[in-house]
Amino acid sequence: MLAIVIPFYKLTFFEATLQSLANQTDKRFKVYIGDDASPEDCTSLLKQFEGQFDFTYHRFETNLGGTSLTQQWERCIALSEEEEWLMILGDDDLLGENVVEEFYKNKGLVDSENSNVLKFATVNIDDKGIVISKKYMHPLKENVATAYYRKFIWESRSSLSEYIFRRTSYIKHGFENYPLAWHADDRAWFDFSEGGNICCSNEAIIYFRLTNFNISGQTDNEQIKKQASKLFFYDLITKYLNLFTRKQQSDILFEFGILIKELDEISLKNIVLVTFKFLKRGSIYDLLRFWRRMYLAKFNFK
């Protein structure tokens, strides 16, 4: 069975999200809605969908998403029962009508690959629901590092709503509490997949809404996003760097260097970390390039 968990806060696009659940061709799912002490009442809207799909609603008395979005995700998941599979759906995102159907069609592949994560194709939509991107498709199975690197070089995209994952892997690892939950989903797929494969269905689409209402579309939080990115890349370097190719490793190490430069965090600890990783790979030329960049940045040379 599949649990679809919705951390609710904004009413603006919520009706469209609920309608996409009502439109599912396969109703073998239950929805758990966790209201993060929102100032906007969604209960009258929910009444309109009674009997169209199975759901339960709970209002939390304190807002948690404002301080820790990942902890809000986790307390919403705690509302669910014993479903084997979980999906966290944004309150402004939409499911294509056959997403649940395709999940059950692909469950055999996921099990045969010993995978804990299933991903769907996606498109971006705007505040009017108009598609504003190409359809992002993926290999039927792909190593998590390869999947992330394609996103890193802008050949792909990824967001929380387009994944279904095993409850057991979530219980084992949980979500990393990065600021704004930025990269928390990227980190989760490395953890949940145990560094292995992610399976994918391209026959169903998740519609990710990109507007200035959500964190991805906002531009006034860039410094916080950079801080979260630095923490994520530090974790990639210390935990998962060996999953990448040599070229990919160099790109990740240099990206970490860019972040600590922009955040003015060029410290001995960070320099030693990257130095050790380059030396371990025998990449002396790249190490010298990295040192030069850090030296020029530290002493404000152009």
C-alpha positions as CSV (number, residue, x, y, z in Angstrom):
1,M,0.0,0.0,0.0
2,L,1.1,3.6,-0.7
3,A,0.8,6.5,1.7
4,I,0.8,10.0,0.1
5,V,1.8,12.5,2.7
6,I,1.0,16.2,2.2
7,P,2.6,18.9,4.5
8,F,-0.1,21.6,4.1
9,Y,0.5,25.3,4.6
10,K,-0.8,27.3,1.6
11,L,-4.3,27.1,0.2
12,T,-3.5,28.9,-3.1
13,F,-3.0,25.7,-5.3
14,F,-4.2,23.1,-2.9
15,E,-7.5,22.4,-4.7
16,A,-5.6,21.5,-7.9
17,T,-3.4,19.1,-5.8
18,L,-6.4,17.4,-4.3
19,Q,-8.1,17.2,-7.7
20,S,-5.1,15.4,-9.1
21,L,-5.5,12.8,-6.3
22,A,-9.2,12.4,-7.0
23,N,-8.3,11.8,-10.7
24,Q,-6.1,8.8,-10.0
25,T,-6.9,5.8,-12.1
26,D,-5.8,3.5,-9.3
27,K,-7.2,4.4,-5.8
28,R,-4.9,2.0,-3.8
29,F,-3.4,4.8,-1.7
30,K,-4.2,6.8,1.4
31,V,-3.5,10.5,1.9
32,Y,-2.3,12.0,5.1
33,I,-2.5,15.8,5.4
34,G,-0.5,17.5,8.1
35,D,-1.6,21.2,8.6
36,D,1.4,23.2,9.8
37,A,-0.7,25.6,11.9
38,S,-1.6,27.4,8.6
39,P,-3.5,30.7,8.9
40,E,-5.5,29.4,5.9
41,D,-8.4,27.0,6.7
42,C,-8.5,24.0,4.3
43,T,-11.3,22.0,6.0
44,S,-14.2,23.3,3.9
45,L,-12.2,22.4,0.7
46,L,-11.4,18.9,2.1
47,K,-15.1,18.3,2.5
48,Q,-15.6,18.6,-1.2
49,F,-13.3,15.6,-1.7
50,E,-14.8,13.3,0.8
51,G,-15.5,9.9,-0.8
52,Q,-13.3,10.6,-3.8
53,F,-10.2,9.2,-2.2
54,D,-9.2,8.0,1.3
55,F,-7.6,10.7,3.4
56,T,-7.1,11.8,7.0
57,Y,-6.5,15.4,8.1
58,H,-4.6,16.6,11.2
59,R,-3.9,20.1,12.3
60,F,-0.8,20.8,14.3
61,E,-1.1,23.5,16.9
62,T,2.4,24.9,16.3
63,N,4.2,25.8,13.1
64,L,7.3,23.8,12.5
65,G,8.0,24.3,8.8
66,G,9.1,27.9,9.5
67,T,12.1,26.6,11.6
68,S,12.6,23.1,10.2
69,L,10.9,21.9,7.1
70,T,12.4,18.4,7.3
71,Q,11.0,18.0,10.8
72,Q,7.6,19.0,9.5
73,W,7.9,16.3,6.8
74,E,8.8,13.8,9.5
75,R,5.8,14.6,11.8
76,C,3.5,14.4,8.8
77,I,4.9,11.0,7.9
78,A,4.3,10.0,11.6
79,L,0.5,10.5,10.8
80,S,0.6,7.6,8.4
81,E,0.0,3.9,9.4
82,E,1.9,0.9,8.2
83,E,2.0,1.5,4.5
84,E,5.2,0.0,2.9
85,W,5.7,2.9,0.5
86,L,5.7,6.7,1.1
87,M,5.4,9.8,-1.1
88,I,5.7,13.4,0.2
89,L,3.6,15.6,-2.1
90,G,3.9,19.4,-2.0
91,D,0.6,21.2,-1.4
92,D,1.1,23.0,-4.8
93,D,2.3,20.0,-7.0
94,L,0.1,17.7,-9.1
95,L,0.1,14.1,-10.0
96,G,-0.6,12.9,-13.5
97,E,-3.7,10.8,-13.4
98,N,-1.8,7.5,-13.8
99,V,1.0,8.0,-11.2
100,V,-0.4,5.5,-8.7
101,E,-1.2,3.0,-11.4
102,E,2.4,3.3,-12.7
103,F,3.8,2.8,-9.2
104,Y,2.1,-0.6,-8.9
105,K,3.1,-1.5,-12.5
106,N,6.8,-0.8,-11.7
107,K,6.8,-2.2,-8.2
108,G,8.1,-5.6,-9.5
109,L,11.1,-3.9,-11.2
110,V,11.9,-2.0,-8.0
111,D,11.8,-5.2,-6.0
112,S,13.9,-7.1,-8.5
113,E,16.5,-4.4,-8.4
114,N,16.5,-4.4,-4.6
115,S,15.8,-0.6,-4.9
116,N,14.2,1.6,-2.3
117,V,13.4,4.5,-4.5
118,L,11.1,5.0,-7.5
119,K,11.2,8.2,-9.5
120,F,8.8,9.7,-12.1
121,A,9.2,11.9,-15.1
122,T,8.4,15.6,-14.4
123,V,7.5,18.9,-15.9
124,N,7.5,22.4,-14.4
125,I,4.3,24.4,-14.3
126,D,3.7,28.0,-13.4
127,D,1.1,29.6,-11.1
128,K,-1.6,29.1,-13.8
129,G,-0.8,25.4,-14.3
130,I,0.8,26.0,-17.7
131,V,3.8,23.8,-18.5
132,I,7.0,25.8,-18.7
133,S,9.6,23.1,-19.2
134,K,10.4,20.1,-21.2
135,K,9.5,16.7,-19.9
136,Y,12.4,15.4,-17.9
137,M,12.8,11.6,-18.4
138,H,15.2,9.2,-16.9
139,P,16.7,5.7,-17.4
140,L,14.6,2.9,-16.1
141,K,17.3,2.3,-13.5
142,E,20.2,4.5,-12.7
143,N,22.9,4.7,-10.0
144,V,22.0,7.5,-7.5
145,A,25.4,9.3,-8.1
146,T,24.8,9.4,-11.9
147,A,21.2,10.6,-11.4
148,Y,22.4,13.4,-9.1
149,Y,25.3,14.4,-11.3
150,R,22.9,14.9,-14.3
151,K,21.0,17.3,-12.1
152,F,24.2,19.0,-11.0
153,I,25.2,19.8,-14.6
154,W,21.6,20.9,-15.4
155,E,20.8,17.9,-17.7
156,S,18.0,16.9,-15.4
157,R,16.0,18.1,-12.4
158,S,14.7,16.7,-9.1
159,S,12.3,17.6,-6.4
160,L,10.8,15.8,-3.4
161,S,7.3,15.3,-4.9
162,E,8.4,13.0,-7.7
163,Y,9.8,10.2,-5.6
164,I,8.2,7.2,-3.8
165,F,10.4,5.4,-1.2
166,R,10.3,2.5,1.2
167,R,9.3,3.2,4.7
168,T,12.1,0.9,6.0
169,S,14.7,3.1,4.3
170,Y,13.2,6.2,5.7
171,I,13.1,4.8,9.2
172,K,16.7,3.8,8.9
173,H,18.0,7.2,7.7
174,G,15.4,9.9,8.1
175,F,16.0,13.4,6.5
176,E,19.1,15.5,7.0
177,N,18.0,18.8,8.6
178,Y,19.6,21.3,6.1
179,P,18.4,24.9,6.2
180,L,15.2,25.4,4.2
181,A,15.4,21.6,3.6
182,W,17.5,22.7,0.6
183,H,19.2,19.5,-0.8
184,A,17.5,17.4,1.9
185,D,15.8,15.4,-0.7
186,D,19.0,15.0,-2.8
187,R,20.7,13.7,0.3
188,A,17.8,11.4,1.1
189,W,18.1,9.5,-2.2
190,F,21.8,8.8,-1.5
191,D,20.9,7.5,2.0
192,F,17.6,5.7,1.1
193,S,19.1,4.0,-2.0
194,E,22.2,2.9,0.1
195,G,24.3,4.2,-2.8
196,G,22.6,1.9,-5.2
197,N,20.1,2.3,-8.0
198,I,17.0,4.5,-8.4
199,C,14.3,3.0,-10.6
200,C,12.1,5.3,-12.8
201,S,8.8,5.4,-14.6
202,N,8.6,7.7,-17.6
203,E,5.0,6.8,-18.3
204,A,3.6,9.0,-15.6
205,I,4.3,12.7,-14.9
206,I,4.6,14.7,-11.7
207,Y,3.8,18.4,-12.2
208,F,6.2,20.5,-10.1
209,R,4.9,24.1,-9.6
210,L,7.7,26.7,-9.8
211,T,6.5,30.0,-8.5
212,N,7.7,32.7,-6.0
213,F,5.3,31.1,-3.5
214,N,7.7,28.2,-2.9
215,I,11.4,28.0,-1.8
216,S,12.7,26.9,-5.2
217,G,11.2,30.0,-6.9
218,Q,12.2,32.5,-4.2
219,T,15.3,34.6,-4.7
220,D,15.5,36.4,-1.3
221,N,17.0,33.4,0.5
222,E,20.1,32.8,-1.7
223,Q,22.6,33.0,1.2
224,I,20.7,30.4,3.2
225,K,20.5,28.1,0.2
226,K,24.3,28.5,-0.3
227,Q,24.8,27.5,3.3
228,A,22.6,24.4,2.9
229,S,24.5,23.6,-0.4
230,K,27.8,23.8,1.4
231,L,26.6,21.4,4.1
232,F,25.2,19.0,1.4
233,F,28.5,19.0,-0.6
234,Y,30.5,18.5,2.5
235,D,28.4,15.4,3.2
236,L,28.8,14.2,-0.4
237,I,32.6,14.6,-0.2
238,T,32.8,12.8,3.2
239,K,30.3,10.1,2.6
240,Y,29.6,9.4,-1.1
241,L,32.4,10.8,-3.2
242,N,33.6,7.3,-4.1
243,L,30.4,6.7,-6.0
244,F,31.3,9.3,-8.6
245,T,33.8,9.1,-11.5
246,R,37.1,10.9,-11.3
247,K,35.8,13.8,-13.4
248,Q,32.6,14.1,-11.4
249,Q,34.6,14.0,-8.1
250,S,36.7,16.9,-9.3
251,D,33.6,18.9,-10.2
252,I,32.1,18.3,-6.8
253,L,35.3,19.2,-5.0
254,F,35.6,22.5,-7.0
255,E,31.9,23.3,-6.3
256,F,32.6,22.9,-2.6
257,G,35.5,25.3,-3.1
258,I,33.2,27.8,-4.8
259,L,30.7,27.7,-2.0
260,I,33.2,28.2,0.8
261,K,34.7,31.1,-1.1
262,E,31.3,32.7,-1.6
263,L,30.4,32.2,2.1
264,D,33.8,33.4,3.2
265,E,34.5,30.1,4.9
266,I,37.9,29.3,3.5
267,S,39.2,27.6,6.7
268,L,42.1,25.2,7.4
269,K,39.6,22.4,8.0
270,N,37.9,22.8,4.6
271,I,41.2,23.1,2.8
272,V,42.6,20.0,4.4
273,L,39.5,18.0,3.6
274,V,39.7,18.8,-0.1
275,T,43.4,18.5,-0.2
276,F,43.2,14.9,1.2
277,K,40.6,14.0,-1.3
278,F,42.6,15.2,-4.3
279,L,45.8,13.5,-2.9
280,K,43.9,10.3,-2.4
281,R,43.0,10.3,-6.1
282,G,46.5,11.4,-7.2
283,S,45.1,14.5,-8.8
284,I,48.0,16.9,-8.1
285,Y,47.2,19.2,-11.0
286,D,43.6,19.7,-9.8
287,L,44.9,20.2,-6.2
288,L,47.2,22.9,-7.3
289,R,44.4,24.6,-9.2
290,F,42.2,24.4,-6.1
291,W,45.0,25.8,-3.8
292,R,45.5,28.7,-6.2
293,R,41.8,29.6,-6.3
294,M,41.6,29.5,-2.5
295,Y,44.7,31.6,-2.1
296,L,43.5,34.3,-4.5
297,A,40.1,34.3,-2.9
298,K,41.5,34.4,0.7
299,F,43.7,37.4,0.0
300,N,41.3,39.2,-2.4
301,F,43.4,38.9,-5.5
302,K,41.6,39.4,-8.8
